[in-house]
Amino acid sequence: MTTSEILWRPALYAGVFLLCCFTLALGAQQSQSSQQTHSPQSSETLAEARSYLSQGDTQDAIRILSSYLQTRPKDAAARILLGQAYASVGQNDRAEKEFQTVLQSAPENYVASAALGEIYELGGQPEKAEAMLARAARDSHGDPRIRIEWAVVLSRLHKYKEAQSALAGVSSPSAPEERIRYHRLKASVALGLGDPQVAASEMEKALALDPTNPGLVIATAVADVQSENWQRAASLTEPLFSSTHDPQVGLVFLEAQLGMHAEFHPTLELLRSTQLSTEAELIFRQRLAELLISHGEFSDAIDELRVAADLDPGRPEARFNLALAQYKAGRLDDALASTEKCKELGDNADLEDLLGDIQEARGDNLAAVKSYQAAVALAPNEEKYRLSLAVELIRHGNFDAARIVLKQAEDFEPKSWRIQLALGMVEYFSGTDEEATRYLLHAAELARDPEPALRYLGDIQMVRASTPDPEAIAKLCDYADHQPKDGHMQFYCGGVLFRRDSVSGDKTHSSEILRHLHASAGLLPKDASPHCQLGKAYRWLDQWQEALGESEICARMDPDSADAHYRLAQIYEHVGQRELKNKEIKLYEAASTRVADENARRDATMKTFLFTIQNQKETPDHK
């Protein structure tokens, strides 16, 4: 199990096309003039100052405006222009002072608010910039340029929903360069909202405006990679990489090739031959390894990580990543050697957890347990290491010890759905279905996504000797009603209702049972289980032709099921088809020699559970 597993590929290219700054073109903005009428002298002064600014003569513009404001200190247009002049030469403190002075006397002056927002933005104060730009957008009644700049800052703050709202109804600017920036911004927002297809579409619109721009080409290719449009990403990056040998372009091209399962080794060799400084090569090799690992190419990644480890032998993270890649590639002896070298640089819980994984894979259960115990000792308050130890104990049938470990973990993390799930499964493997049901119901209540716990809950209710638990039935059917497209939940709801009612003989809910089971059959066309349950239900309802049809489908889809053949034989006898009945009896007898007993079924469930818990340990705990 890999509790020590890291996130190999932390959005390698995130941000490459995301936040292109839209300046407000401060010198070109109208200042509203504070709704005042300027004298001819005032207009001439402002015109002269603007002329100096347009010629790059900022100092003369500042001199003229400063002198003018000595006699007309309330002229907002002149003061804003002076602030813009200061900002243009990097004197942001003075610029901020001028804009603040305007806002003191005219709080609704949106040009001053917007200009002040840009000062904060350029000064690395995005929270203050966002507040000023929101104010400017409100006071300007939705000026498009201000809303676009506001959306840029919101995106930088990762407030993508707010950025989307800020851009709602804003048309694409007419100037080509501004349109490109607009589409790049919309791509950023779309990606932040988890819609890579829209992000790629927006980048394609930007690229169409300047198709030979290398920066746009690579940014669009990155967007296509994010949306898994591998072929398009490859077609954009291949010629650019061939002509420039730019390693960043090569990384995108390599990922496109990996994504479409093309031959990537020539590209990889070219990237490996890139001449870089030691520090840059270390980073680059790590990025190459992350990319390879994200596509399951562990063996190739090992070479990159070995180089990275050799470049910085005193860095334990590089050696740890190498050991993890070797473990993933099945090179267990090498992985063990790498972890031992890593331990020489310092021990930690992640390393012991990985060592436990390696020892388990090598078949050394005792060593694995010791390593997992060491991980718990090094980080006693972290749930994942206790889970690693408990799962190792479960794997080898030591349920009592696993229960103790999990109860200790529960004391530290009482709201962990994973611990509750593991406790429930320990009880199930121990043969205590009622306790298992209680824990799994609690796990489903705690989990952000309750379905993993509900599936195990449903499995247990379907096979337990006693009638399904009423609370479990209510939980499963409530979830099925809220998730009508979830075929598994439809099956569990229909199945547990049938098991309950078939025991009591109450047929008042038969239409509900059939509705859920038919929905499941439609949603899970390759699964025999809904048809098998429908066969049972129709037989219970004395609807023999329907029972026959569903039972035939059940036996055809699951020919190793002794129960399916036996039930079908009974139905054939009832409808008078003795020859077919005898055939099914023979199939039943053959399947019976292969049928799994209760222990075998629990073993199969255990394997599934172990896989589930290993892949769920890093997900958030709470709703």
C-alpha positions in Angstrom: 0.0 0.0 0.0 1.6 3.4 -0.6 0.7 5.7 2.2 4.1 7.4 1.6 3.2 8.0 -2.0 3.7 11.6 -3.1 1.8 13.6 -5.8 4.2 12.9 -8.6 3.0 15.6 -11.0 1.9 18.8 -9.4 0.5 20.6 -12.5 3.8 20.8 -14.2 2.7 23.5 -16.7 0.1 25.3 -14.5 0.1 29.0 -15.2 1.9 29.0 -18.5 -1.1 30.6 -20.2 -3.1 31.7 -17.3 -2.6 35.2 -16.1 -1.5 37.7 -18.7 -1.9 41.1 -17.1 -4.3 43.6 -18.7 -3.0 47.1 -17.9 -5.6 49.7 -17.8 -3.7 51.9 -20.1 -3.9 54.5 -17.4 -2.8 57.4 -19.6 -5.6 56.7 -22.0 -8.4 56.5 -19.5 -10.9 59.3 -19.3 -10.9 60.8 -15.8 -14.6 61.6 -15.5 -13.4 65.2 -14.7 -15.4 64.9 -11.5 -18.3 66.3 -13.5 -16.7 69.7 -13.5 -16.2 72.1 -16.4 -12.5 73.0 -17.1 -11.4 76.5 -18.0 -9.5 77.0 -21.2 -6.3 77.3 -19.1 -7.0 74.0 -17.3 -7.7 72.2 -20.6 -4.5 73.6 -22.1 -2.5 72.5 -19.1 -3.8 69.0 -19.2 -3.3 68.7 -22.9 0.2 69.8 -22.6 0.9 67.3 -19.8 -0.5 64.5 -21.8 1.6 65.5 -24.8 4.7 65.3 -22.6 3.7 61.9 -21.3 3.0 60.6 -24.8 6.6 61.7 -25.8 8.1 60.0 -22.7 8.9 63.3 -21.1 7.5 62.4 -17.7 9.5 64.9 -15.6 8.1 67.9 -17.5 4.6 66.4 -17.2 5.1 66.0 -13.5 6.5 69.6 -13.2 3.5 71.1 -15.1 0.9 69.2 -13.2 2.4 69.8 -9.8 2.6 73.5 -10.4 -1.0 73.6 -11.7 -2.3 71.7 -8.7 -0.8 74.3 -6.4 -3.6 76.7 -7.5 -6.3 74.1 -8.3 -5.8 71.3 -5.7 -9.3 69.9 -6.3 -8.9 69.2 -10.0 -9.4 65.4 -10.0 -8.5 65.0 -13.7 -5.1 66.7 -13.2 -4.4 64.8 -10.0 -5.2 61.5 -11.6 -2.9 62.4 -14.5 -0.2 63.3 -12.1 -0.6 59.9 -10.4 -0.3 58.2 -13.7 2.8 60.1 -14.5 4.4 59.0 -11.1 3.3 55.4 -11.8 4.9 55.4 -15.2 8.3 56.1 -13.7 7.9 53.6 -10.8 7.1 56.1 -8.1 4.2 54.1 -6.8 4.1 55.7 -3.4 3.6 59.1 -4.9 1.1 57.8 -7.4 -0.9 56.1 -4.6 -1.0 59.3 -2.6 -2.4 61.2 -5.6 -5.1 58.6 -6.2 -6.0 58.4 -2.5 -6.4 62.2 -2.4 -8.9 62.1 -5.3 -10.9 59.4 -3.6 -11.1 61.4 -0.3 -13.0 64.1 -2.1 -14.7 61.9 -4.8 -15.1 58.3 -3.5 -17.1 57.4 -6.6 -14.3 58.3 -9.0 -13.8 54.9 -10.6 -10.8 55.9 -12.6 -8.9 56.7 -9.4 -10.1 53.4 -7.8 -9.1 51.4 -10.9 -5.7 53.1 -11.1 -5.1 52.5 -7.4 -6.1 48.9 -7.9 -3.5 48.5 -10.6 -0.8 50.1 -8.3 -1.6 47.5 -5.7 -1.6 44.7 -8.3 1.8 45.6 -9.7 3.1 46.0 -6.1 2.2 42.5 -5.2 -0.8 43.2 -3.1 -3.6 41.3 -4.9 -6.1 41.4 -2.0 -6.0 45.2 -1.8 -6.0 45.4 -5.6 -9.1 43.2 -5.8 -11.0 45.3 -3.3 -10.2 48.5 -5.3 -11.1 47.0 -8.7 -14.4 45.6 -7.3 -15.2 49.1 -6.2 -14.2 50.6 -9.6 -16.3 48.0 -11.4 -19.3 48.9 -9.3 -18.9 52.6 -9.6 -18.3 52.5 -13.3 -21.5 50.5 -13.8 -19.5 47.6 -15.2 -16.8 49.2 -17.4 -15.5 46.2 -19.5 -11.8 47.1 -19.2 -12.1 47.4 -15.4 -14.0 44.1 -15.1 -11.4 42.4 -17.2 -8.6 43.7 -14.9 -10.7 42.7 -11.9 -11.0 39.2 -13.2 -7.3 39.0 -13.7 -6.7 39.7 -10.1 -9.4 37.4 -9.0 -7.8 34.6 -11.0 -4.5 35.3 -9.3 -6.2 34.9 -6.0 -7.7 31.6 -7.3 -11.2 33.0 -7.0 -12.3 31.5 -10.3 -16.0 31.6 -9.8 -15.9 35.3 -8.9 -13.7 35.9 -11.9 -16.2 34.1 -14.1 -18.9 36.3 -12.7 -16.8 39.4 -13.3 -16.4 38.5 -17.0 -20.1 37.6 -17.5 -21.4 39.6 -20.4 -18.1 41.2 -21.3 -17.5 41.1 -25.0 -14.1 40.3 -26.5 -12.1 43.5 -27.0 -11.6 44.8 -30.6 -7.8 45.3 -30.5 -6.1 42.0 -31.5 -3.5 42.1 -28.6 -6.3 42.8 -26.1 -8.4 40.0 -27.5 -5.5 37.5 -27.2 -5.1 38.5 -23.5 -8.9 38.2 -23.0 -9.0 34.7 -24.3 -5.9 33.7 -22.2 -7.7 35.1 -19.2 -10.8 33.1 -20.0 -8.7 30.0 -20.4 -7.2 30.6 -17.0 -10.6 30.9 -15.4 -11.9 27.8 -17.2 -9.0 25.7 -16.0 -9.4 27.0 -12.5 -13.0 25.9 -12.6 -11.9 22.4 -13.7 -13.0 22.7 -17.4 -9.9 22.0 -19.5 -11.9 21.6 -22.7 -13.2 25.2 -22.5 -9.6 26.4 -21.5 -8.2 24.7 -24.7 -11.0 26.3 -26.8 -10.2 29.7 -25.5 -6.5 29.2 -26.2 -7.2 28.1 -29.7 -9.1 31.4 -30.2 -6.1 33.3 -28.9 -3.7 31.3 -31.2 -5.9 32.0 -34.2 -5.2 35.7 -33.8 -1.4 35.2 -33.9 -0.6 31.7 -35.1 3.1 32.2 -35.4 3.7 33.4 -31.9 5.8 30.7 -30.2 4.5 31.7 -26.7 0.9 31.3 -27.8 1.8 28.0 -29.6 3.2 26.5 -26.4 0.5 27.9 -24.2 -2.2 26.4 -26.5 -0.4 23.1 -26.5 -0.3 23.1 -22.7 -4.1 23.7 -22.7 -4.6 20.8 -25.1 -2.5 18.6 -22.9 -4.7 19.6 -19.9 -7.8 18.6 -22.0 -6.0 15.4 -23.1 -6.2 16.5 -26.8 -2.9 14.8 -27.3 -2.8 14.8 -31.1 -3.4 18.5 -31.3 -0.7 19.2 -28.6 1.8 17.1 -30.5 1.0 18.8 -33.8 1.7 22.2 -32.2 4.9 21.3 -30.3 6.7 18.9 -32.7 7.7 21.5 -35.3 8.5 24.0 -32.5 10.7 21.6 -30.6 12.4 20.4 -33.8 13.4 24.0 -34.7 14.3 25.3 -31.2 15.2 22.2 -29.0 13.6 24.3 -26.2 13.4 21.8 -23.3 10.1 23.4 -22.0 8.5 22.8 -25.5 10.0 19.3 -25.4 8.3 18.5 -22.1 4.9 19.3 -23.6 5.7 17.3 -26.8 6.8 14.4 -24.7 3.6 14.5 -22.6 1.5 14.6 -25.8 3.4 11.5 -27.1 2.9 9.7 -23.8 -0.7 10.6 -23.7 -1.4 9.1 -27.2 0.9 6.1 -26.5 3.2 7.0 -29.3 6.9 6.2 -29.4 8.5 8.8 -27.1 12.0 7.6 -26.6 13.7 9.7 -29.3 12.1 12.8 -27.7 13.2 11.6 -24.3 16.8 11.1 -25.5 16.9 14.6 -27.0 15.7 16.1 -23.7 18.2 14.1 -21.8 21.0 15.5 -24.0 20.0 19.1 -23.0 23.0 21.0 -21.7 22.1 22.7 -18.4 23.8 23.9 -15.3 23.9 21.4 -12.4 21.1 23.2 -10.5 19.0 23.5 -13.6 19.6 19.9 -14.6 18.5 18.7 -11.2 15.2 20.4 -11.5 14.8 19.4 -15.1 15.5 15.7 -14.4 12.9 15.7 -11.6 10.3 17.2 -14.0 11.1 14.6 -16.6 10.7 11.9 -14.0 7.4 13.4 -12.7 6.0 13.4 -16.3 7.1 9.8 -17.0 5.7 8.6 -13.7 2.4 10.3 -14.3 2.0 8.1 -17.4 3.1 4.9 -15.7 6.6 4.9 -17.3 8.4 4.0 -14.1 11.4 2.3 -15.6 12.4 5.3 -17.7 11.7 7.6 -14.7 14.2 5.7 -12.7 17.1 6.8 -14.9 16.1 10.4 -14.4 15.7 10.1 -10.6 19.1 8.3 -10.4 20.8 11.2 -12.1 19.0 13.7 -9.8 20.0 11.7 -6.8 23.6 11.6 -8.0 23.6 15.4 -8.7 22.6 16.1 -5.1 23.6 13.1 -3.0 22.9 14.8 0.2 19.3 15.5 -0.7 17.0 12.8 0.8 14.0 13.7 -1.3 15.8 12.7 -4.5 16.8 9.3 -3.1 13.2 8.8 -1.7 11.7 9.5 -5.1 14.1 7.1 -6.7 13.2 4.4 -4.2 9.5 5.0 -4.8 9.9 4.7 -8.6 11.9 1.5 -8.3 9.2 0.1 -6.0 6.5 1.0 -8.6 8.5 -0.6 -11.3 8.8 -3.8 -9.4 12.5 -3.5 -8.8 12.2 -4.3 -5.2 15.9 -5.1 -4.3 16.9 -1.8 -5.9 14.1 0.0 -4.0 15.2 -1.5 -0.8 18.9 -0.4 -1.4 17.7 3.1 -2.2 15.6 3.4 1.0 18.5 2.2 3.1 20.8 4.9 1.6 18.0 7.4 2.2 17.8 6.3 5.8 21.5 7.1 6.2 20.6 10.7 5.4 17.8 10.7 8.1 14.8 8.6 8.9 11.2 9.8 8.8 7.6 8.3 8.7 7.2 8.5 4.9 10.4 6.6 4.4 9.5 3.9 6.9 6.0 3.6 5.3 7.6 3.1 1.9 10.0 0.6 3.4 7.0 -1.3 4.7 5.5 -1.3 1.3 8.7 -2.7 -0.2 9.1 -5.3 2.4 5.5 -6.5 2.0 6.0 -6.7 -1.8 9.1 -8.8 -1.2 7.1 -11.2 1.0 8.7 -10.2 4.3 5.6 -9.6 6.4 7.5 -9.3 9.7 9.8 -6.7 8.4 6.9 -4.8 6.8 5.0 -4.7 10.2 8.2 -3.4 11.9 8.6 -0.6 9.4 4.9 0.4 9.6 5.2 0.4 13.4 8.3 2.6 13.1 6.4 5.1 10.9 3.6 5.3 13.5 6.3 5.9 16.2 7.8 8.7 14.2 4.5 10.4 13.4 2.0 9.1 16.1 -0.7 11.7 15.3 -0.9 11.1 11.5 -3.7 8.7 10.5 -2.2 7.4 7.3 0.7 5.6 9.0 -1.7 3.8 11.4 -3.8 2.9 8.4 -0.7 1.4 6.7 0.0 -0.7 9.8 -3.7 -1.8 10.2 -4.0 -2.7 6.5 -0.9 -4.8 6.7 -2.3 -6.7 9.7 -5.7 -7.1 7.9 -3.9 -8.4 4.8 -2.5 -11.3 6.9 -5.6 -12.0 8.8 -4.5 -10.5 12.1 -7.9 -8.8 12.7 -7.6 -8.4 16.5 -4.3 -6.5 16.2 -5.7 -4.4 13.3 -8.7 -3.5 15.4 -6.5 -2.3 18.3 -4.4 -0.1 15.9 -7.6 1.4 14.3 -9.2 2.1 17.6 -6.1 4.0 18.7 -6.2 5.9 15.4 -9.9 6.7 16.0 -8.9 8.4 19.2 -6.7 10.8 17.2 -9.0 11.2 14.2 -12.6 10.6 15.4 -14.0 12.1 12.2 -11.9 10.1 9.7 -14.1 8.2 7.3 -11.2 6.0 6.3 -10.7 4.8 9.8 -14.4 4.1 10.2 -14.4 2.2 6.9 -11.4 0.1 8.0 -13.0 -0.7 11.3 -16.2 -1.7 9.5 -14.3 -4.1 7.2 -12.3 -5.6 10.1 -15.6 -6.4 11.8 -17.0 -7.9 8.5 -13.8 -10.0 8.0 -14.2 -11.1 11.7 -17.8 -12.2 11.0 -19.5 -9.4 12.9 -21.9 -8.0 10.4 -23.9 -5.8 12.8 -20.8 -3.9 14.0 -19.6 -3.7 10.4 -22.9 -2.1 9.4 -22.6 0.5 12.2 -19.1 1.5 11.3 -19.8 1.7 7.6 -22.9 3.9 8.2 -20.7 6.2 10.2 -18.1 6.2 7.5 -20.7 7.2 4.9 -21.9 10.1 7.1 -18.3 11.4 7.5 -17.0 11.0 3.9 -17.2 13.7 1.3 -17.9 11.0 -1.2 -19.9 8.3 0.7 -20.1 5.8 -2.2 -17.0 3.7 -1.3 -18.4 3.0 2.2 -22.0 2.5 0.8 -20.8 -0.1 -1.7 -19.3 -2.2 1.1 -22.4 -1.5 3.2 -24.6 -2.8 0.3 -22.4 -5.9 -0.2 -22.7 -6.8 3.4 -26.5 -6.3 3.5 -26.9 -8.5 0.4 -25.1 -11.5 1.9 -25.7 -11.3 5.6 -27.6 -14.2 7.1 -30.2 -11.9 8.9 -32.6 -9.4 7.3 -30.8 -6.2 6.1 -30.4 -3.5 8.7 -33.3 -0.9 8.4 -30.9 2.0 8.8 -28.7 0.6 6.1 -31.7 0.1 3.7 -32.8 3.7 4.3 -29.3 5.1 3.7 -28.7 3.0 0.5 -32.1 3.9 -1.0 -31.8 7.6 -0.1 -28.5 7.8 -1.9 -29.9 5.8 -4.8 -32.8 8.3 -5.1 -30.4 11.2 -5.1 -28.1 9.5 -7.6 -30.4 8.0 -10.2 -27.6 7.4 -12.7 -25.5 5.3 -10.3 -26.2 1.8 -11.3 -24.5 0.2 -8.3 -26.6 2.1 -5.8 -29.8 1.3 -7.8 -28.8 -2.4 -7.5 -28.1 -2.2 -3.8 -31.4 -0.4 -3.0 -33.5 -2.8 -5.0 -31.6 -5.8 -3.7 -31.9 -5.0 0.0 -35.5 -4.0 -0.3 -36.2 -7.4 -2.0 -34.2 -9.3 0.7 -36.2 -7.5 3.4 -39.6 -8.1 1.8 -39.0 -11.6 0.6 -38.5 -12.7 4.2 -41.6 -10.9 5.5 -43.7 -11.8 2.5 -44.7 -8.1 2.1 -45.2 -7.4 -1.7 -46.4 -3.8 -1.4 -43.0 -2.4 -2.4 -42.6 -4.7 -5.4 -42.9 -1.9 -8.0 -40.1 0.1 -6.2 -37.9 -3.0 -6.1 -38.4 -3.7 -9.8 -37.9 0.0 -10.7 -34.5 0.1 -9.0 -33.3 -3.2 -10.3 -34.4 -2.4 -13.9 -32.6 0.9 -13.6 -29.5 -0.9 -12.5 -29.7 -3.4 -15.3 -29.9 -0.5 -17.8 -27.0 1.4 -16.2 -24.7 -1.7 -15.8 -25.1 -3.5 -19.1 -22.1 -5.8 -18.4 -23.1 -6.8 -14.9 -25.1 -9.9 -14.3 -26.1 -9.0 -10.7 -29.2 -6.9 -11.5 -30.6 -9.5 -13.8 -30.0 -12.2 -11.2 -31.9 -10.2 -8.6 -34.7 -9.5 -11.1 -35.0 -13.2 -11.8 -35.4 -13.9 -8.1 -37.9 -11.0 -7.6 -40.1 -12.0 -10.5 -40.1 -15.6 -9.3 -41.2 -14.3 -5.9 -44.0 -12.4 -7.6 -45.1 -15.5 -9.5 -44.3 -13.7 -12.8 -42.7 -16.8 -14.4 -42.0 -15.6 -17.9 -40.3 -12.5 -16.7 -38.4 -14.6 -14.1 -37.3 -17.0 -16.9 -36.1 -14.2 -19.2 -34.0 -12.4 -16.4 -32.7 -15.7 -15.1 -31.5 -16.8 -18.5 -29.7 -13.5 -18.9 -28.2 -14.0 -15.4 -26.9 -17.5 -16.2 -25.6 -16.4 -19.6 -23.7 -13.5 -18.1 -22.4 -15.4 -15.1 -22.0 -19.0 -16.2 -19.9 -19.9 -13.1 -22.8 -19.1 -10.8 -24.2 -22.3 -9.3 -27.1 -20.3 -7.8 -28.1 -19.0 -11.3 -28.2 -22.4 -12.8 -30.1 -23.9 -9.9 -32.7 -21.2 -10.0 -33.1 -21.5 -13.8 -33.5 -25.2 -13.5 -36.4 -24.7 -11.0 -38.1 -22.2 -13.4 -37.7 -24.6 -16.3 -39.4 -27.3 -14.3 -42.2 -24.9 -13.4 -42.9 -24.0 -17.0 -42.6 -27.6 -18.1 -39.2 -27.6 -20.0 -37.7 -30.7 -18.4 -34.9 -31.1 -21.0 -33.6 -27.6 -20.3 -34.1 -28.2 -16.6 -31.8 -31.3 -16.7 -29.2 -29.3 -18.7 -29.2 -26.6 -16.0 -28.9 -29.2 -13.2 -25.7 -30.5 -14.9 -24.4 -27.0 -15.2 -25.3 -26.4 -11.5 -23.4 -29.5 -10.4 -20.4 -28.4 -12.4 -20.5 -24.9 -11.0 -21.0 -26.1 -7.5 -17.5 -27.7 -7.6 -16.1 -24.2 -8.3 -18.4 -22.1 -6.1 -16.6 -19.9 -3.6 -17.4 -20.5 0.0 -18.0 -17.8 2.5 -14.3 -17.5 3.4 -13.3 -17.2 -0.2 -15.9 -14.5 -0.8 -14.6 -12.6 2.2 -11.0 -13.0 0.8 -12.2 -11.5 -2.5 -13.8 -8.6 -0.6 -10.7 -8.1 1.4 -8.6 -7.7 -1.8 -11.0 -5.1 -3.1 -11.0 -3.3 0.3 -7.3 -3.2 0.4 -7.1 -1.7 -3.0 -9.8 0.8 -2.1 -8.2 2.0 1.1 -4.8 2.3 -0.5 -6.2 4.6 -3.1 -8.4 6.6 -0.8 -6.0 7.5 2.0 -5.0 10.8 0.6 -8.5 12.2 -0.1 -10.0 14.7 2.3 -11.6 13.4 5.4 -14.7 15.5 5.9 -17.6 16.8 4.0 
